[in-house]
Amino acid sequence: MPELPEVQTVVNTIAGQLIGRRIAGIAHHRQTIIHPRNFNLAGHLVGARIQSVHRRAKRIIFELNDNRYFYIHLGMTGHLSVQNSDAPVLKHTHLMIDLAPKSRRRSEKPAQLRFCDPRRFGGLFWLGGQPDTGDLGPEPLTMTARQLAKRLHQTARPIKNALMDQKLIAGLGNIYVDESLFASHIHPRDCANRLSLAQITELLSCIKRILRSAIRHRGSSVRDYRDGHGRAGEYQNLHRVYGRTGAACIKCSTPIQRMILGGRSTHFCPQCQKLRQ
């Protein structure tokens, strides 16, 4: 599933093509991607202008000029892009939003915001006048170590499971939790509420550094992810543990191990990330 860096990269690559555009029409080929169900999406969107596009956790938030909002969640395999209206429509394209030209120049072709989702786990969620649903934790890039410590010290779950909880901290997923725990020398099974403030400070520093680096490299393409221009990311080439089961640790040459934790694949170095508890 695309995580914070991938979603931010999609926003970075499509926002400039969307801001200021008027929504001229909507076509969706699968009603189940619209939430709430049976919502009259065209009746609420057609005629409105897109005021801003930004990321919140793993969601792409669209603000309209009348102070209403909706977001698109990419799910596991969702692709979001801006295409010329006459461009071939890819299979599994479930939503197309017609965008009026920004100007009256004849050279400017009509465009569409297209959402393609082969696995069908993504969708469009109407927020109305509320910019957020209130079910998400703080953003890791703006969080302080003491804020994170306060939240972690309230749960005895393994630190890997705690960091994957979007209500505790928003935007992290399997890839960047594994990479951050390795960088901070913390075992994925260490209890969250037993980590010291010093450990949490180092962990958050690693989270921020890795997320920023991943954004600079346009995210990780380990399966289906592509940015808004259809390009693969490059950060997968810098992974230290994720997806490297059996490969030598870059620090100590111990083979990277994989285990299932909280139902998710978890990658770690047993030498560099010793279980403390």
C-alpha positions in Angstrom: 0.0 0.0 0.0 1.4 3.5 -0.8 2.6 5.2 2.3 3.3 8.8 3.2 6.2 9.3 0.7 4.3 7.8 -2.2 1.2 9.7 -1.5 3.1 13.0 -1.1 4.8 12.3 -4.4 1.5 11.8 -6.1 0.3 15.1 -4.7 3.6 16.8 -5.8 3.1 15.6 -9.4 -0.6 16.4 -9.9 -1.4 19.4 -7.7 -0.1 22.0 -10.2 -2.3 20.5 -12.9 -5.4 20.7 -10.7 -5.4 23.8 -8.7 -7.7 26.5 -10.1 -9.4 24.0 -12.5 -13.2 23.9 -12.6 -14.8 20.4 -12.4 -16.9 20.1 -15.6 -18.2 16.5 -15.3 -17.8 13.2 -13.6 -18.0 9.6 -14.7 -17.5 6.7 -12.3 -17.8 3.1 -13.5 -18.2 1.5 -10.1 -20.5 3.0 -7.5 -18.8 1.2 -4.6 -15.7 3.4 -4.8 -17.8 6.4 -3.7 -18.4 7.0 0.0 -20.9 7.4 1.4 -22.7 4.9 -0.8 -25.3 6.3 -3.3 -23.9 9.8 -2.8 -24.7 12.2 -5.7 -21.1 13.0 -6.4 -21.7 14.9 -9.6 -24.4 17.1 -8.0 -21.9 18.2 -5.4 -18.7 18.6 -7.5 -19.7 19.8 -11.0 -19.1 23.5 -11.2 -16.8 23.7 -8.2 -13.1 24.7 -8.5 -10.2 22.8 -7.0 -8.7 25.3 -4.5 -5.9 23.1 -3.1 -4.5 19.5 -3.1 -2.6 18.2 -0.1 -1.8 15.1 1.8 -3.0 14.0 5.2 -1.6 10.6 6.3 -2.1 8.4 3.3 -5.0 10.4 1.9 -5.1 13.0 -0.9 -7.3 15.8 0.2 -9.0 18.1 -2.3 -10.3 21.4 -1.1 -13.0 23.1 -3.2 -13.5 26.8 -3.6 -16.7 26.6 -1.5 -14.8 25.3 1.6 -15.9 21.7 1.0 -13.6 18.7 0.9 -13.2 15.2 -0.4 -10.3 12.8 -0.3 -9.0 9.9 -2.5 -7.4 6.9 -0.9 -5.2 4.9 -3.2 -5.8 1.6 -1.5 -3.2 -1.0 -2.4 -2.9 -0.5 -6.2 -4.6 2.8 -6.9 -3.1 5.2 -9.5 -4.1 8.8 -9.8 -3.1 10.9 -12.8 -4.1 13.8 -15.0 -4.6 12.8 -18.6 -5.7 14.5 -21.8 -9.4 13.7 -22.3 -8.7 11.9 -25.6 -5.9 9.7 -24.0 -6.7 5.9 -24.0 -8.5 4.8 -20.9 -6.6 2.1 -19.0 -8.3 -1.0 -17.7 -9.6 -0.7 -14.1 -10.1 3.1 -14.5 -13.1 3.5 -12.2 -13.3 7.3 -11.9 -12.8 10.2 -14.4 -13.3 13.8 -13.4 -13.5 16.2 -16.3 -11.4 19.4 -15.8 -12.3 22.6 -17.6 -9.3 24.5 -19.2 -7.6 27.1 -16.9 -7.8 29.6 -19.8 -9.7 30.1 -23.0 -6.7 29.3 -25.2 -7.6 26.9 -27.9 -4.2 25.1 -27.6 -5.2 23.9 -24.1 -6.8 20.5 -24.3 -9.5 19.3 -22.0 -8.1 17.1 -19.2 -9.3 14.4 -16.8 -8.3 13.4 -13.4 -8.4 9.6 -13.6 -8.3 7.0 -10.8 -7.3 3.5 -11.8 -7.4 0.7 -9.1 -7.0 -2.9 -10.2 -7.5 -4.4 -6.6 -10.4 -2.1 -5.8 -9.4 -1.2 -2.2 -9.2 2.6 -2.9 -12.0 5.1 -3.3 -13.3 8.7 -3.1 -14.6 9.8 0.3 -16.8 12.9 0.7 -16.0 15.1 3.7 -18.3 18.0 3.1 -17.4 21.1 5.2 -15.0 19.1 7.4 -11.3 19.1 6.2 -10.5 16.0 8.3 -12.4 13.0 9.7 -10.7 13.3 13.0 -9.7 9.6 13.1 -5.9 10.1 12.4 -2.9 10.7 14.7 -0.4 13.5 14.3 1.9 13.7 11.2 5.3 12.2 11.8 7.2 15.0 10.0 5.8 17.6 12.4 5.6 15.5 15.6 7.9 16.0 18.6 9.7 13.2 20.4 7.7 14.0 23.6 4.4 13.8 21.7 5.4 10.5 20.3 6.6 9.2 23.7 3.4 10.1 25.3 1.4 8.1 22.8 3.8 5.1 22.8 3.9 4.9 26.6 0.1 4.3 26.6 0.4 1.0 24.7 2.1 -2.3 25.5 2.0 -3.4 21.9 5.1 -4.3 19.9 6.6 -1.1 18.6 6.1 -2.2 15.0 2.4 -2.7 15.6 2.1 0.7 17.4 3.8 2.6 14.6 1.4 1.0 12.1 -1.6 2.3 14.0 -2.9 5.3 12.0 -4.6 6.7 15.1 -1.3 6.8 17.0 0.8 8.3 14.2 -0.4 8.9 10.7 1.1 7.9 7.4 3.5 5.1 8.2 3.3 1.6 6.8 5.3 -1.6 6.5 8.2 -0.2 4.5 9.1 2.9 6.4 8.4 1.4 9.9 10.8 -1.5 9.1 13.4 0.9 7.7 13.1 3.3 10.7 13.3 0.6 13.3 16.5 -0.7 11.7 18.0 2.7 11.5 17.3 3.3 15.2 18.5 -0.2 16.3 15.1 -1.1 17.8 13.7 -4.6 17.5 10.2 -4.7 16.0 8.9 -6.7 19.0 10.2 -4.4 21.7 7.2 -3.1 23.8 6.3 0.4 22.9 5.7 1.5 26.5 9.2 0.4 27.6 11.2 2.5 25.1 13.1 5.3 26.8 12.7 9.0 25.7 16.2 8.8 24.3 15.3 5.8 22.1 12.1 7.4 21.0 13.9 10.6 20.1 16.4 8.6 18.0 13.5 6.7 16.4 11.6 9.8 15.4 14.7 11.4 14.0 15.2 8.3 11.9 11.6 8.3 10.8 11.8 11.9 9.6 15.1 11.4 7.9 13.9 8.3 6.0 10.6 9.8 5.0 12.2 13.0 3.7 14.8 10.9 1.7 12.0 8.7 0.3 10.0 11.8 -0.8 13.2 13.1 -2.6 13.5 9.8 -4.4 9.7 9.8 -5.3 8.8 6.9 -3.0 9.3 3.1 -3.3 8.0 1.1 -6.2 8.0 -2.5 -4.9 4.9 -3.5 -6.8 2.3 -1.3 -8.5 3.1 2.2 -7.2 3.6 5.0 -9.8 3.6 8.7 -9.3 1.1 11.1 -11.0 3.3 11.1 -14.2 3.3 7.3 -14.3 6.9 7.0 -13.2 8.3 4.5 -10.7 9.9 5.7 -7.5 13.6 5.0 -6.7 13.7 4.7 -2.9 13.4 0.9 -3.1 17.0 0.9 -4.2 18.0 2.3 -0.8 16.0 -0.1 1.4 18.2 -1.6 4.1 15.9 -4.4 5.4 12.5 -4.3 3.8 12.2 -7.0 1.1 15.8 -8.1 1.7 15.2 -11.4 3.5 18.3 -13.5 3.6 20.5 -10.8 2.2 23.5 -9.6 4.2 22.9 -6.7 6.6 24.8 -3.6 5.3 26.1 -2.9 8.8 27.2 -6.4 10.2 26.6 -8.9 7.3 24.1 -10.9 9.3 21.3 -12.3 7.1 18.2 -10.1 7.3 15.3 -12.1 8.8 11.6 -11.9 8.1 8.7 -12.7 10.5 5.0 -12.1 10.7 4.0 -9.5 13.3 0.5 -8.2 13.6 -0.4 -10.1 10.4 2.3 -8.2 8.4 5.7 -9.1 7.0 8.4 -7.6 9.2 12.1 -7.4 8.2 14.9 -6.8 10.6 18.6 -7.6 11.4 18.8 -9.9 14.5 22.3 -8.6 15.3 21.7 -4.8 14.9 18.2 -4.9 16.4 18.5 -7.1 19.5 15.3 -7.8 21.4 15.6 -5.9 24.7 12.5 -7.2 26.5 
